[in-house]
Structures are given as C-alpha cells and as structure tokens.
Amino acid sequence: MEYLVGTGGWAYFKVPGKESLEAYSQVFNFVEVNHTFYEYPDSRTVENWRKRVPRDFTFAVRCHQDLTHKIGLKPVDEAYSVLARMTEYCGILEAPFLVLETPHSYVLNHKAVGEAKDFFSSAKLRDVQLVWDVRALVTAEAAVFMQDFGIVQSVDLSRENPVAASDVVYSRLFGKGWHTRYQFTDDELLEIDAKLQKAQPRIATLAYHGMRMNTDAARFKMYKETGRFMPVTQFNGVESAKSVLSEDAKFPASKAELVRQQGWKVVDLTSEKRVHLSDLLSKIPEREYNRLEEVVEALEAVA
C-alpha cells in the first residue's frame, strides 16, 4: 500500500528562513491544494508550485467553489469552463486527483444525480481521478452513479469506514470536533490506520484538515515509518497540560468552559501515550478558575 500523507494546503507550514511549500515538501509527500477552491491562479504560479517540490511529490487539486457551491454539477457551459481550468491545473501539477467538495445543501436527489450524470458523461477529465466529498446524504442512486463513473467518494476515516472496496481510499480528516477544531490522539490515528489495513487499497491518501493538521499528519507519518508516535509537547502529564493551556486559555473560566474551549487539544499523558486534554480536565472540581495556576493545582490534586 502506498501512503500519501499531508494536509489541506501548505500556507500554515512555517519554517524560519524557508519558503512554505519547499519546507512542507521536505516533510510530507502530498498536499491537497486549498488555494484553487477560492481563487483561479495563473498558470505560471501553478508551474512554480510544481518546480518547488521533489519529482515524487503528489498534489491533489481542490475544485473551485464556483462549480461545487454556485453552478452545481450540471451540463452547462459555465460548469465545463470551471472544470477545464481545474483539469488544466491538474495537468501542470501532474496531480492525479481533483477533489470536489459539495455542501450540505447540495442534495443528491434524482434530479441532481441525473444532471451530474449528464455533466460527467461529456466532461473532459484528462485522465484525472475525481474524488467527491459529499456533505449531504449519499443515496443508493448516487452511490451507484459514483461507482459507475469511477468517482472515489472521500470519507473522513476518523468518523467513517471506507465506502466500498477500491484501489484508492481518499480521506479528508477533520476529526470529531466542531468544524476544524480538533486534534487526534494516538489511539485515533491507530484506528485510522487499522481501517486502511482492513481495506487494503493500492493508494491511501490522507489529507488532514484540523487546527493541528501539520502535527497530526507528521505524527501519523512518523508512526508509519518508525512504529512510534512523536510527542506533542516537551513535557508529560500535568506539565504537558499546562504548556497547552498556556497557549490561549482565557480566565476566568468554568470547568465546562475549559473543557469546551481547550479539551479538543492533545497532551502527552506519558512519553508513550497522548490523550485529549478533556480527559484530564474532566477530573477537576466544578468551579470557576481565575488563573492558569489554579487549574494546574487542581490537575495535580487529581493526577
């Protein structure tokens, strides 16, 4: 199985003194281009992206929202025009995947499936593999249509299992929090890998999208290479929790507020195990905390 592991975009990957994409490509072997969902970059910009990364680096292009959120997958000139721009980018980047993300409001009823069939029947894809992240319910009719057209349905393996046996599993990983507010524990990353081991695709593509996506992707990649997870802080136990809380915790705050605002983050329980901060915060007394030191004292008392 070939693993392609990376994140949604490289803009948040910062290394002092280095350009973001170049630095990113020295750590990961894959990226889902986020820029093309919002903008139409000129060809020279896209060519420059390709030149900045190693030859074996893989791009996926996220389709512009004009097609997925405004026009819809319909056999109209505007839709074909956007698709042509996207497949052109795929060609320049040598990107094997074009990712369509339709919103919850895009309901795959009989009419929508029929329009999509007509659209893709006459679309020129240039050997690009379509990946569809369907946010609405995937009906049986829609599932059959996607299978007939060879469209890979993207799934979030932290919440779902792969849809069906396939050569390719493509997962956009957001986790179980609100929107992108999530970080994965060791056990959750192991569960993702277990699902892939069971499915046994030829290519497993993992695009992490949470607020700690760079760390999550790097930890998964290190686990696949070494069998071990790297730590998320320089400390263990209460000291690890303290370092994470000190980033942006606001006081005064109740226990419930701390769990809601900070609990999604991951801390090093020991050198061998990482858990959600909520696992520790859930044990402290119900009260209002006015300072970080008060929370640390409460954590130490229940440790």
N, C-alpha and C positions, 0 to 999 in steps of 0.2 A: 504494500500500500504506500502510495506517495502522499506525504502530508504537505499541504500548502498552508502555512500559518502566518497570520498577520492581523491587521486592523483595518477599520474604515478610515482611510486617509492617513497621511503622514505629517500633517501640519503641527500636531501636538507632540511630535517626537523631537525633543530639543537636546542637542549636544553642543556645548560651547565651542565656538570656532569652526563648526561644520554645518554645511547646508543640510536641511532636514531630510530630504529624500535620500541623499547619498548616505547619511548616517543611518537612516532607517534600514536601507537595503543591506547594510553590513551586519544587521541583527536578524532581520526577517527575510524570507524568500518570496513573500506575497503581499500585495496590498489591494484593497478594493478602493478604486479612485472615487473619492467623495465629491471632488470639485465639479465633475461633469453632471451631477444631479442639479446643481444650482446655476452653472454657467456653461457657455459654449467657448472653450478656449480655442485659440487659433492653432493651426497645425504645427507651427514652429514651436510653440510652447509644449505641445504634446510630444513632438520629436525630441525635445530637450529632456523631458522626463525619461524617455527610453534610453537616452545616451548617458544618463546619470547613474544607471544601475547596472549590475552584472548581467551578462548574457542569459544566465539561467534564472533570473528574477522574473516572477509572473505577476502581471497586472490583471485585474478584473475591472471593467468599466461599469459604473453605476449610471443607468439611463436617466436622461434629463427628466425632470418632473413635468415638463410640458406634455410629454407623451403619457405618463402614468397618472398624473393628477389633474390635467386640464383637458387634453384632447380625448384621451382614452384609447384603448386598443381597437381602433375602428379603421375600416378600409377607406380612409380619406387622405387627400394629398398632404395635409399638414402632418399627419402621423407618419407617413412614409418619409417625409423630409427629415423629421427628427431622427427616425431610425437610421436613415442613411448617414447622418452626422455621427451617430453613435458607433455604427459599424466601421466608419472611417477611422475613428479614434482607436477602435479595437485593432484595426489593421496596422496602424502606426506603432502601437504599443506591443503588437504581437500578443494581444490579450485573448485568451481562449473563451472568456466568459463575459456576457453582457447581462447585467443584473437589473431586472425590472422590479420595482417596489410599488405596488398599488396600495392605496389607503384603505382603511376600514369601510369607507363609504363606497368603494368600488365593489359592488355586489355581483358575484358571478352567477347571475340568473341565466335563464335560457337565451334571452336576447343578447346579453353581454358575451356569453360563450360563442354564440353564432357570429357576432361581429369580430371576435378575436380569431375565430377560425378563418373568416374571410380575409382578415388582415394578414395573418401569418402565412396563409396559402400563397399569397402573391408577394410576400416580403423577400427582399434580397439580403441574406444574412452573412454572406462571405465566409461560410464555414464557422461562424461564431456560435458557441453553445449558449442558448438562452437559459437564464436562471430567473425564476419568478418567486419573489417574496410576496405571497398573497396574505394581506392582513385581514381580509374578510373570510367567511366560511368557505372552504373548498367543497363544493357539491360533488356528488358522484359523477355528474355530467362533465364538470370542469376537470376532475381528476383524469377521466378517460381522454378528454381532449388533450391535456398536457402530455399524457403518456403517448398518445398517437403522434403528436408533433415533436416528441423527443425533448420536451421542455423539462428541465430539472426544477423541482419545487424546493425552494430554500426552506429549511426548518431551523429553529433555534434548538439545538441539541440539549441545551440546559433545561428545556421545558418539554420537548417532544422527542419521539423516535423518528428515524428516517422513514419517509413515506412508503417507499417500496424498494425492492432490490434494484440497484442501479450501479452503473460503472462509476458514477460521480455522486458524492454527497457534498452539498454546499450548505454550510451553516453560517448564518449571521447571528452572532451570540450577544444577546442583550441581558440575559440573566433573569432573575425573578423579582426584581425590584420595580420601582416606578421609572418608566422610560429608560434612560441610560444610567440611572443611579444605582449601580451595583458593582460588586467585586466578587470574584469566585474564590471559594475555599479550595483546599487540596482535594477534598472528597468530591466536590462538584466537578473539578477538572478530571478526576479519575472516572467519574460517571460518564462524562462526555466521551472520553477515550474508550470506555467499555462499550458504548453504543456503536462506535465506529468499528471496533474489533468484531462485534457481532454482525454488523452489516457487511464488512469486508469489501468496500468499494475499491476500484483501482486508484481513484484520486479522492482524498479527503481534504476539502477546502474549508478552513476555519477563519472567519473574519470577525474578530472581537470588536464590540461597539460600546462597551460600558465606559464609565468615567475613569476607570483604571485600566483601559484596554491595552495599553502598552505593557503594563506589568503582567496582566492576565495572559496575554499572548506569549510573552517572554517566559513566564513560569511554565506554561504548557509545553513550549518548545524545549526548554531545558529538561523537563521530565521525560520527554520522548528521546532525548539524546543521552541522558545520564541515569534515568530512573529515580531522580530526586527532584524535589521542588526547592527553588531558592527562596530565602526569606523575603518578607515584605518590609521589615524594619531591621534595625541593628540590635533590637532587644527582644526579650521573651516575657510572656506573662503580663503583669501589671505595667511594667515599664514600656512594653510594646503598645499597650492600650493608651498609656499616657502620651507617647510620641504621636500616635494617630489623632487623638483628641486635640492635641495642642495645635494641629494644623488650622482648624477653623471652628472649633466648638464655641458656641456663644452662651454667655451666662448673664443673668440667672436662667436656669433651665430645670424643668422637672425630669424625673426619670423617664417618663413617657416621651418627652421631647428629645432627650438624648438618644433613646433607642430609635426614634423615628428619623432623626437627622444624622446620626452617626453610626447606627447599628449595621448598615449595609457594608461598611468597610471591613477589611480583613486585618487581623493581627496575628502575630506569632505567639501561639499558646506555649509551644516549646520549640526547640530547634528543628523538630521533626513534624510539627503539626500547626496548620494555620486554620483559624476559625473566624466567624463573623464576630465583630465587636459586640453585637447584640447578645451573643451567648454569655458574655461577661457582664454586660450592663443589666441584663435581666435579673441578676442575683443581688443587686444593691438595693437598699431600702427605698421605699416610696417617699420622696420628699423633694423639696426644691434645693438645688445645688447652686451656690453663688460663685464658686471658683473651681478651677480645674483641680486644685489640690484637694478639695473636698471629695470630688469624685474618685481621685486616686486613693484617698484614705478609705473610702467605702469599698473600693475594689480590693484593697489589701486585706480588709477585715473579713471578706467572704472568700478570699482565694484559698 
